[in-house]
Amino acid sequence: MNNTMWYGKPYYSLSAYLKNTYGRTYKKIAVDAGFNCPNRDGTLDTTGCIFCSEGGSGDFAVSLNDALAIADNTTDNKYIIYFQAFTCTYADVGYLHSLYTKALNHPSVIGISIATRPDCLGLPGTISAGSKIMPMLSELNTKYSIQDKFIWIELGLQTIHEDTASYIKRHYPLPVYDKAVSALNDAGIPYITHIILGLPNESVEMMLNTVRYVCRYKPFGIKLQLLHVLKGTQLADDYSAGYFKTLELNEYLEIIIKCIQNIPKDIVIHRVTGDGPKNLLIAPKWSGHKRHVLNSLHRLMKEKNAIQGDYTLS
């Protein structure tokens, strides 16, 4: 990937990918389609991952009908429908098919992105084994690619370290992720892996090892998410008890730069920070000023002459 294709940023962002591929950017609309999660319905747990809010990480999401109504009211834009809240493949495959096609069939929708867990793709040895989710996704991917529309899968990995995974109540081992990305690669379905930076008791090297591990599989994209504490979560209880501290801005910037330098230049970086609703955000408060965080990152990377895929300063 030629650095001039990054449009002034020191990394290959989603906006750069869209400009290179479609000649323009598209807005993403986060959707809550009424899904549940095996970490909440009693299949694996009843309380969810410890960082997850009551909205299932979809605190800014709207209903699918509302999202498509937004798309109805435009004539000069197209949208990415992001099925974000809870586990968005955790339902009957027929229902999933109807939901995804409803979005993809809208003339103002360019594609969909589906957030899910690696153990909820119907693969052998997982809690959803026997479901025809992967064949259905593969069929839709083939059908709509002819119309130049896409399907992306977003996998919540967060960390490769089993002690941390146990602490955050992820409730699946790393080989389940390996199996999921292998299946998605075999089906030709682009996927994005979510990683959380700043999880309790993880060193910088542990975070970098997660990034390097994910990159071995050559994902379409990566989301680098800052750990932030929201009201009403188990993580908030641990934070209040003094079990851990969240990262300061300068710490996070140094870590995120090292992560970016360890990501090959052809992998799209969909996110380099993260925040929550300001009425729920406990810490770090600086994460609520996203534009300042991004400007600070870009300025520091310029000062360091640091770019994506530059391993020399890692």
Protein Blocks (a to p, Z undefined) as FASTA:
>chain_A
ZZklnnopabdcfklmmmmmnopacddddddehiacfklnommmmnopfkbcfklopamb
ccfklmmmmmmmpckbccddddfbhjfkbccfklmmmmmmmmmmpmkbgbdcddddfkln
opghiakgoiaklmmmmmmmmmmmmnopacdddddfkpacfklmmmnonopafklmmmmm
mmmmmnopacdddddehiehiafklmmmmmmmmmmnopabdcdddddddehiaklmmmmn
opaccddfklmmmmmmmmmmmpcfkbccfbfbdcddfklmmbdfklmmmmlmmmmmmmmm
mmnopaehiaklZZ
